[in-house]
Amino acid sequence: MTVTIVGSQLGDEGKGGIVDLYGDDADVVARYQGGDNAGHTVVDDGEEYKLSLVPSGAVRGKVGVLGNGCVVNPRTLFDEIDALRERGLEPDVRVAERAHTILPFHRVLDGIEEDVKSETDQEVGTTGRGIGPTYEDKAGRRGVRIGDLTDPDVLRDRLEYVVPQKRALAEEVYGVDVDEAFDVDALFEEYSEFGARMEREGMLVDAGDFLARQIDDGQNVMFEGAQGTIIDIDHGNYPYVTSSNPTAGGACTGTGLGPTVVGDGDVIGIVKAYLTRVGSGPLPTELGGVVGDTPGYDESTEGRNEELAEHIREEGDEYGTVTGRPRRVGWLDMPMLRHAARVSGFTGLAVNHVDTLAGLDELKVGHTYTLDGEERETMPATTEQWAACEPNFRSFDGWAAADWAAVAEEGYEALPENARTYLEYIEDEVGAPIYAIGLGPGRSETIVRERPF
């Protein structure tokens, strides 16, 4: 059986915690896209683990798979594996031979391009981890796949083809002095050893075949998406997007399994009870602003609620797991959730950070938009149209703080009545039941209403 975990907003919805929550019932957890730009935090017995590449299930001793849709930085991968081993864990991580390799020059070029874009207000807000440039090389048929690292002749040929191109781009287009990140011999030596270590540790797999055999053997497989629907390369607010497909369709192309396999299981949309994003781009329900990220923030703060935005940011610890950057904060955006539900076909929801909103007298939700004088229930196709949308808000009475661990233990009916009203509104509008409600970072602080496996 399969379960697919999808971020329904702009990332940072708490996907890692939900993967961890249902991890006891999963045998294999497979990441299907993204790379070490995908920060996820898992709390186990009071211990906090911040991961960016290793699948969340590794903390619970599950087999983790980085699918062919991922881009893999071997340096990060082994740093995280070694760090987990130092903390007494023994992560079992497999890597798809068809996944593409992030090389040092990808990170260099990522930073250069983002700097250039920032000069013309086109900055996307990347993590600078080389994700986009690696996917560019994949699409351009000049990438280095993980399987190539184990064949010296193939690896040498790949590097001798691509590195001179990247060196010329850095030197002649951007005027940047190159270093060992653009040295074929140094790259060959280092990445050959990465390939050899993966072979020694039995990490390399044909992901589709490996996962299909697990399912045929009766194993439960969870597909873990990174980032969120609204930064999907096809269905997000382009160009303020990631370079892959975090939506449920990415679980098919990113693992080598067909849509009937993914669609035969649950697809759970992860929702933060309010809205955050890191980086630039529209955010119609934004409360406050972040210098350098919120469009027009330096020119005017008219109509913004900075104090409330900062309160929610601090209560929710809204700072990027990978970058540490403050996240922009807004009210829940229902047109966004309707869009996400349609794109991925949610069969259930998990709503996190309900506790963060406790203590507010009033909450708002962007129920619909007005665009060109017409009311819309879902997001328009272009980012420019989305930026022109005015949210139409619905108000909800707030709820008091509580002993959330005790509430989680007692169950749904122990939630404050106003919180239940808020959650039931989300269910009705999205058209999917809420499976889990996050009231804190730990498993014991989550109300579990449905177990998908």
C-alpha positions in Angstrom: 0.0 0.0 0.0 1.1 3.6 -0.6 0.6 7.0 1.0 1.8 10.2 -0.6 2.6 13.3 1.4 2.2 16.6 -0.4 2.7 20.2 0.7 -0.4 22.1 -0.1 1.0 25.6 0.2 4.4 27.2 -0.3 6.5 24.7 1.6 7.2 24.6 5.4 3.8 23.0 6.2 5.3 20.4 8.5 5.5 17.4 6.1 8.4 15.8 7.9 6.5 15.6 11.1 3.5 14.0 9.4 5.8 11.5 7.7 7.3 10.8 11.1 3.8 10.5 12.6 2.7 7.7 10.3 6.2 6.3 10.1 5.5 3.3 12.4 3.1 1.9 9.8 5.5 2.5 6.8 8.3 0.2 5.8 9.8 2.4 3.2 9.9 6.2 2.9 10.8 7.5 -0.6 11.6 11.1 -1.5 10.5 11.8 -5.1 11.9 15.2 -5.9 14.0 18.1 -4.7 17.4 18.0 -3.0 19.1 19.4 0.1 17.0 22.6 -0.3 14.2 20.8 1.5 14.5 21.3 5.2 12.4 19.1 7.5 12.5 18.8 11.3 11.6 15.6 13.2 11.2 15.4 16.9 11.6 12.0 18.5 11.5 11.5 22.3 12.4 15.2 22.8 15.4 14.9 20.4 15.2 17.3 17.4 16.6 16.2 14.0 17.0 18.7 11.2 17.4 17.0 7.9 17.6 18.4 4.4 18.2 15.3 2.2 17.8 12.1 4.2 14.2 11.0 4.2 12.3 11.7 7.4 11.6 8.1 8.1 15.3 7.5 8.8 14.8 8.7 12.4 12.4 5.8 12.9 14.7 3.2 11.4 12.8 2.9 8.1 14.3 2.3 4.7 14.8 5.7 3.0 14.9 6.1 -0.8 16.0 9.1 -2.7 14.1 8.6 -6.0 15.2 9.3 -9.5 13.3 12.6 -9.4 15.7 13.9 -6.7 18.9 15.8 -7.2 21.5 14.5 -4.7 24.5 16.3 -3.2 26.7 13.4 -2.0 28.5 15.7 0.4 25.3 16.6 2.2 24.0 13.0 2.0 27.0 11.6 3.8 27.3 14.5 6.2 23.7 13.8 7.4 24.2 10.0 7.5 27.4 10.4 9.5 25.7 12.9 11.9 22.8 10.5 12.5 25.2 7.7 13.2 27.1 9.9 15.7 23.7 10.3 17.5 23.2 6.5 17.7 21.1 5.9 14.7 21.9 3.7 11.7 20.0 5.2 8.7 19.3 2.8 5.8 19.3 5.1 2.8 19.1 3.9 -0.8 19.8 6.2 -3.8 18.3 5.9 -7.3 21.0 5.4 -9.9 18.9 7.6 -12.2 18.9 10.5 -9.7 21.1 13.4 -10.8 24.2 14.6 -8.9 24.6 18.1 -7.6 28.2 19.2 -8.3 30.1 22.1 -6.6 29.8 24.3 -9.7 26.1 24.0 -9.6 26.1 25.7 -6.2 28.5 28.4 -7.4 26.4 29.2 -10.5 23.2 29.1 -8.4 24.5 31.9 -6.2 25.8 34.0 -9.2 22.5 33.8 -11.0 20.5 34.7 -7.9 22.7 37.7 -7.3 22.2 38.9 -10.9 18.4 38.5 -10.6 18.4 40.4 -7.4 19.8 43.4 -9.2 16.7 43.5 -11.4 14.1 42.5 -8.7 13.8 39.0 -10.3 15.2 37.2 -7.3 13.4 33.9 -6.7 14.8 33.3 -3.2 16.6 30.0 -3.8 18.6 28.3 -1.1 21.7 28.5 -3.2 22.2 24.7 -3.0 22.6 24.2 -6.7 19.1 22.6 -7.2 18.0 24.7 -10.2 21.2 24.4 -12.1 21.3 20.7 -11.6 17.8 20.3 -13.0 18.7 22.5 -15.9 21.6 20.2 -16.8 19.2 17.2 -16.4 16.8 18.7 -18.9 19.7 19.8 -21.1 21.0 16.2 -21.2 24.4 17.1 -19.8 23.8 16.0 -16.2 25.8 13.5 -14.2 23.6 10.8 -12.7 24.4 9.0 -9.5 25.0 5.8 -11.4 27.7 7.5 -13.4 29.8 8.0 -10.2 30.6 4.3 -10.2 31.9 4.1 -13.7 35.2 5.9 -14.1 35.2 6.2 -17.9 31.6 7.5 -18.0 32.2 9.9 -15.1 35.3 11.3 -16.7 33.5 11.7 -20.1 30.6 13.5 -18.4 32.8 15.9 -16.5 35.0 16.7 -19.5 31.9 17.6 -21.5 30.1 19.7 -18.9 32.8 21.4 -16.8 34.4 23.5 -19.6 30.9 24.8 -20.4 30.3 25.8 -16.9 33.8 27.3 -16.5 33.2 29.5 -19.6 29.8 30.6 -18.3 31.3 31.7 -15.0 34.3 33.4 -16.5 33.1 34.9 -19.8 29.4 35.6 -19.0 29.5 36.4 -15.3 33.2 37.5 -15.0 33.8 35.3 -12.0 37.2 33.7 -11.2 36.8 29.9 -11.0 38.2 27.6 -8.4 38.4 23.8 -7.7 34.6 23.6 -8.2 35.4 23.8 -11.9 38.5 21.4 -11.9 37.8 18.2 -13.7 40.5 16.2 -12.0 39.5 17.3 -8.5 35.8 16.6 -9.2 36.6 13.2 -10.7 38.7 12.1 -7.6 36.1 13.3 -5.1 33.0 12.0 -6.8 34.5 8.7 -7.8 35.0 8.1 -4.1 31.4 9.0 -3.3 30.3 6.5 -5.9 32.6 3.8 -4.4 31.2 4.5 -0.9 27.6 4.1 -2.1 28.6 0.8 -3.7 30.4 -0.4 -0.6 27.4 0.5 1.6 24.8 -1.1 -0.8 23.0 2.2 -1.3 22.4 2.2 -5.1 19.1 1.0 -6.5 16.9 1.1 -9.6 14.2 3.0 -7.6 11.2 1.9 -9.6 12.1 -1.7 -9.5 13.1 -1.6 -5.9 9.9 0.1 -4.7 7.7 -2.1 -6.9 9.2 -5.2 -5.3 8.6 -3.8 -1.8 4.9 -3.2 -2.6 4.6 -6.7 -4.2 6.0 -8.1 -1.0 3.3 -6.4 1.0 5.4 -3.5 2.3 3.9 -0.1 3.0 5.6 2.7 1.1 5.3 6.3 1.8 6.1 8.9 -0.8 7.5 12.1 0.7 7.3 15.4 -1.3 9.5 18.4 -0.6 8.5 22.0 -0.8 4.8 22.7 -1.7 2.2 22.9 -4.5 2.5 26.7 -5.1 6.2 26.4 -5.9 5.7 23.4 -8.2 7.5 24.1 -11.5 4.3 23.6 -13.5 1.5 24.4 -11.1 3.1 27.0 -8.9 3.5 30.8 -9.2 6.2 30.7 -11.9 9.0 31.9 -11.9 9.0 32.0 -8.0 9.1 28.2 -8.0 11.3 25.2 -7.4 12.7 23.2 -10.3 10.7 20.0 -9.8 7.1 18.7 -9.1 6.2 18.5 -5.4 2.6 17.7 -6.4 1.3 14.1 -6.3 2.1 13.5 -10.0 5.8 14.0 -9.1 5.6 10.8 -7.0 5.1 8.9 -10.3 7.8 10.4 -12.4 10.1 10.8 -9.4 10.1 7.1 -8.4 9.4 5.1 -11.5 6.0 3.9 -10.4 2.8 4.4 -12.4 -0.2 6.7 -11.5 -2.4 3.7 -10.7 0.0 2.7 -8.0 0.2 6.2 -6.4 -3.5 6.7 -7.0 -4.4 3.5 -5.3 -3.3 4.8 -1.9 -4.1 8.0 0.1 -2.8 11.4 -1.0 -2.5 13.6 2.1 -2.3 17.3 1.7 -0.3 19.0 4.5 -1.7 22.4 5.6 -0.3 25.0 7.9 -3.2 26.6 9.8 -2.0 30.0 8.5 0.4 30.8 5.6 4.1 31.3 5.3 6.6 31.6 2.5 10.3 32.2 2.2 11.4 34.5 -0.7 9.8 36.8 -3.1 6.6 36.6 -5.1 2.9 37.3 -4.4 1.2 36.5 -1.1 -2.3 38.0 -1.2 -3.2 37.4 2.4 0.2 38.6 3.8 0.0 40.3 7.2 3.4 41.9 7.5 6.5 42.0 5.4 10.2 40.8 5.2 12.8 43.2 3.9 14.2 41.9 0.6 11.4 39.4 0.1 8.0 41.1 0.3 7.4 43.0 -3.0 7.3 46.7 -2.5 7.9 46.3 1.3 10.7 48.9 1.3 8.5 51.5 -0.3 5.3 51.2 1.7 3.9 49.3 4.7 0.4 50.7 4.4 -2.3 48.3 5.4 0.1 45.7 6.9 -0.2 44.3 10.4 3.5 43.9 11.4 2.8 43.3 15.1 0.5 40.3 14.4 2.8 38.9 11.7 5.8 39.1 14.1 3.7 37.4 16.9 2.8 34.5 14.6 6.3 34.2 13.3 7.8 34.0 16.8 5.1 31.6 18.2 5.5 29.3 15.2 9.3 29.6 14.9 8.9 30.6 11.3 12.4 30.6 10.2 13.7 28.5 7.3 15.1 25.1 8.4 17.8 25.3 5.7 18.4 29.0 5.4 17.4 30.4 8.7 15.6 33.2 6.9 12.4 34.7 8.4 9.3 33.5 6.7 6.6 35.9 5.5 3.3 35.4 7.3 -0.2 35.6 6.1 -3.7 34.3 6.8 -4.8 30.9 5.4 -5.5 31.2 1.7 -8.5 29.0 0.6 -8.2 29.6 -3.2 -4.7 28.2 -2.8 -5.9 25.1 -1.0 -8.6 24.5 -3.6 -6.0 24.7 -6.3 -3.7 22.3 -4.4 -6.5 19.8 -3.8 -7.4 19.7 -7.5 -3.8 19.3 -8.7 -3.0 16.4 -6.4 -6.4 14.9 -5.6 -6.2 14.9 -1.8 -8.0 12.1 0.0 -7.1 13.5 3.4 -5.5 16.5 5.1 -3.2 17.1 8.0 -3.4 20.6 9.6 -0.4 21.8 11.6 0.3 24.7 13.9 -3.2 25.0 15.2 -1.6 25.8 18.6 0.3 28.7 17.1 -2.9 30.6 16.5 -4.1 30.2 20.1 -4.7 33.4 22.0 -5.8 35.5 19.1 -9.2 37.2 19.5 -10.0 36.9 15.8 -8.6 34.9 12.9 -9.2 35.5 9.2 -9.2 33.3 6.1 -8.9 34.5 2.5 -12.1 32.7 1.4 -12.1 33.9 -2.3 -10.3 36.5 -4.5 -11.6 39.4 -6.5 -9.8 39.8 -9.8 -10.9 42.4 -12.4 -14.2 42.8 -10.6 -15.0 39.1 -10.5 -15.0 36.7 -7.6 -12.7 33.7 -7.9 -12.6 30.5 -5.8 -9.2 29.3 -7.0 -5.8 30.7 -8.1 -5.4 32.2 -11.6 -2.9 30.7 -13.9 -0.3 33.5 -14.1 1.7 35.0 -11.3 0.9 38.5 -12.5 -2.9 37.8 -12.2 -2.3 36.3 -8.7 -0.5 39.4 -7.6 -3.5 41.5 -8.7 -5.9 39.4 -6.6 -7.6 41.0 -3.6 -8.6 38.5 -0.9 -12.1 38.4 0.4 -11.8 37.5 4.1 -14.0 35.4 6.4 -13.6 36.0 10.1 -13.5 33.3 12.9 -13.5 33.7 16.6 -10.2 32.7 18.2 -9.4 30.1 20.9 -7.4 30.1 24.1 -4.1 28.3 24.7 -4.4 24.9 26.3 -2.3 22.0 27.5 -1.9 20.8 23.9 -0.3 17.4 24.8 -3.3 16.7 27.0 -5.7 17.8 24.2 -3.9 15.5 21.8 -4.1 12.6 24.1 -7.9 13.2 24.7 -8.7 13.6 21.0 -10.6 15.8 18.7 -13.5 16.7 21.0 -11.0 18.1 23.5 -10.1 20.9 21.1 -11.6 24.3 21.8 -14.9 24.6 20.0 -13.8 27.6 17.9 -10.7 25.6 16.7 -13.1 22.8 15.6 -15.2 25.3 13.8 -12.1 26.6 12.0 -10.9 23.1 11.1 -14.4 21.9 9.9 -14.5 25.0 7.6 -11.2 23.8 6.0 -12.6 20.3 5.5 -15.7 21.5 3.9 -14.0 23.9 1.5 -11.2 21.5 0.4 -13.6 18.5 0.2 -11.3 16.1 2.2 -11.4 15.0 5.8 -8.7 16.0 8.3 -6.7 12.9 9.2 -4.3 14.6 11.7 -4.1 17.9 13.7 -0.7 19.2 14.8 -0.7 20.9 18.1 3.1 21.0 18.6 6.3 19.6 17.1 6.3 16.1 18.7 4.2 13.0 17.8 2.5 13.1 21.2 1.2 16.6 20.4 -0.8 15.5 17.3 -4.4 14.4 17.2 -4.6 11.3 14.9 -8.1 10.8 13.5 -7.2 8.4 10.7 -4.3 6.2 10.0 -3.9 5.8 6.2 -2.1 2.5 6.2 
